[in-house]
């Protein structure tokens, strides 16, 4: 009897262990199946994203593919190669290349002789001019000189700026193309940095990898100029010989600290361009893991339901008298489990639909962002007008008072028959009315919403107009404004928006200086390095480090409630960036804060 009981006990334990192993196997299988399906969906999403990005890259590369070929046919190129020491010829070619470069919006265009020496370039008038530089060691030069198409990506040995180089051979006048005896090479450099800014909005890491496996563009700055895998000696030698990544020590991404390697997982790749590049993306598998966990949970629930069913059957056999009650309990449990399964399924369906809707709304959000930015700029102008309302009231009150006094005097003089003095008073009334009209007109012009294209803006005049609008604020604060502006400095911009930026900077400087003992605001305008540089400095307490790092954030302000919305500097920065300029802030060595505005100079022979 004891032996029989032991056998039964052992058999029950074996069945229990087997059941647990079966449950574990089923749950694991469900997890792996869900993980595989989720990763497949992520893979397809990444593939679509790769396809869209690759189309953008191919479009940019192919857009300029024929530019050097077309330039090689120009008579000026062969003439410059024939007369490299003729200053007039070289100057003419420099100007031609510069105009083409500005119109095509490429980084640079330059002409090299058969030895690789640059004899003409579009950046001849810059500190980083290529004139006299020898690029004979670059692969694109060698390929083009041999009669082929030269293509190469690398860091410029002169400018230290990366770019994509396209080159074509130039033949002497009357010589047939593709004869294999080129007189020189014409090259075009294209910047691809715009892609990095576009990729910054993407959650998953994206990288553009060259034929050696070196990442040269990525939305993860730490990965740039690192290789996907350790480089072979042949690749290291080729990169060193061509100076492809000058000044950069190419090491594997695996050599970076663990925090900087985050996201460097199994990539998806797609071939791009004609140099053997690979566009890679590294999908985040955390979402796939969560989906797989839900699958495993669903399997566990199903198994639990099956277990409950078996338990109910077992109970039915043992307690026939409780069959009705057991059946009801089992049905209730089954209904609950089915409802949970339906709820889970509905959640998954809704999540998939939500992803599709969010993707479709992304483009709408981008368009809305541009419209919102313009409306925000207009709102900032109206906010400034509100703050200047008291000052304008004061400015208008003085002419109104004068008009009333002069009109009363004119009436008295007319009654006395003194028409000459009455006419003189009427003249004063006309002048006061004209001043009121000028003030109101300037306010209306400032409040007007501007959609005008970029034109030449006289910065000195803009400074005077802005100070005129702030005249009451200057008088009220007791500040002294020192203006040291260089006349004739014109920039590419929008007059109304430039004045909006200047008014914002001057108002902030006046507010900062008002609380100091010296109460001084200094405005300086100069031309530096081909740019117009305007500096606004105050005698205030300066910018604390915690404030300086957030100055250009929307809705951040250090002013008390009612004195500002925190939008002025954010709007000003957006305006300046839209005009291809730069707005920065720092503490001045003379004390107080100093804001620096840099804009491109206006030149009659060029276009922005």
Phi, psi and omega in degrees: 000314178298322180295320179295318178296320179296320180296317179296318179297318179295319179296320178297320179294320179297316179297323180296313179298318180297319179296318179296319178296321178296317178300314180299318181295318181294315179298318179296318179297319178296319179299312182294322178296313177299320179296318181296316180294319180295318179292326176296318177296319178296322179298315180295321178296317179295323179297319177296319179296317178300319181297316180295316181294318181296325177297320178298314182295313180300322181298316180294315183296316183286335182300322184257008185298324183268355183298307179295329179295317179293320180295329183295341180275348182294137180298328183299327183292310179295327179292322178293322177294329179282328182234064184293345182255011178268107185303321182294318180296313182295320180297320178296316180295319177304315182293320178300313181296322181294318180293320178296318180298319180290322180289320181279345181059049173252170184291314181194159174225134183212152183247129180241146176280186185294343179268353182099359181282134181280123181251342177208145183204154179288339180257033183298335184259021179245161178298337181258035181300143178275352184307125178087349180284143181251120180246028181296341182277349183283140180299324182296327178291314182298317181296317181292319181297331178281001178100001182259193177264125180265126177222142184193147172237132179187177177273131180299131181287343179259313184268345184061021177250132182287156178188169179256124185256132174237131185226150176221149179288152175241128182252157179295155181301131180088349181272139183290145174293157179059026178277351178082011181227066184288146178273339181187190183221135174254130185233146177237131178253128182241133177272134178252014185294340180297331179295322182299318179296323179291324182287343183298337181280346182278141180284317182281147176297140176232137182217141173253121190245136180279183184291345177270351183092020180262128177282115180248350172218133181196152173276007170246096186306327182293335182279340187298137182064031169240150183267151178294319175230163178304136183284142174287157179305323180298318179294317179299319180293318180297318180294321180291320182294317183273358183052040185298318180237066183305130177079002181247130176267110186278114177233159180295152176300331181296343179279350179286159174302154185302324181294327180278343178275354185307128180094351180279081184245199180296118185269164166249141184229158176212135181293139181221140173075188185251010182248017179076027180286157175234127173266120186241145171228150186239089185298145176277121183268006179295320179295323178296321179296321179294319177298317179298323178296323178293322176299315180297322178295319178297319178297319179297321178296319178297318178295321178298319178297317178297320179296319178296323179296315179297320179297322179295320178296318179297317178295325180296319179294325183277329184229082180294330182292341181255018186301314181300314181295319180295320181297319178298317180295319180295318179297320179297317179297319179297318179298317179298315181295320179296321179296318178297319179296317178297319179298314179299316180297319179296321179297317180296317179298317180295322179296318178296318178294324180296321179297316180296319180294317180297322180295319180291331181277349182298315180294322177298321179295324179296315178296319178297325179298318179295316179297319181297323180298315179296319179294326179293322177298316179295322179296322178297320179296317180294325177296319177297318180299323178297318180292330182272001186300317181299318180296318180294324177300318178295317182295324181281332183294322181297310177298325179297316179298319180295319181299317180298317181293314182294325180293319177299317179296318181298321179298317180296317181295323178294320178296329179275354182082011180268075185292330181294316179291326177296320178295322179297319178293324176295325175296319177297321179297319180296318180295318179295321178295320178297321179295319178297319179297321179295319180296312181295319179297319179295322177295317179296318180296321179292323183284340184298138178284125187254127173237021186288151175288168180292132179225180178285128181239125176280109185294322181298317178294321179297322178297315180296319179297319180294317179296326178296320178294332183260014185302319180294320180297321179296315180295317182298319184280341182077017182280153173254125182254118177260121183248120179231081184247144177274126183288153175080011179274111180244145182229163171282125180179193178242120187305313183296318182286328175297316178295324178299317179296315182296318179299319180296315181294318181292320179298316179298319180295320179296317179298320181290321183283338184299329183270001181261167181285324185281324179052067184229136173236130183241128179241125181230140179228126181219166170256124182223126175054042178077012181233156170270123184242117179245126181242134177242115184238140179241170180259022182286198185274358177090185184253115172298154183301320181294328180281319184302324183286347183237012187304321187262016175279138177298140176068014174261125180212149176258001181278155178293163182304135180093349182261350181178154179264350183081018181254343188304305183290325178297316178294316180300317179298319179296318179299313182296318179297322179296335177264018179060035178246191183217135178236120182229165180219144176201170176277134182281150176292341178271001183099150181083183182261151180226123177256135184240124180248124179241126179225154181289138180289147176277131175229133185299331186267002184234166176231147182291000000 
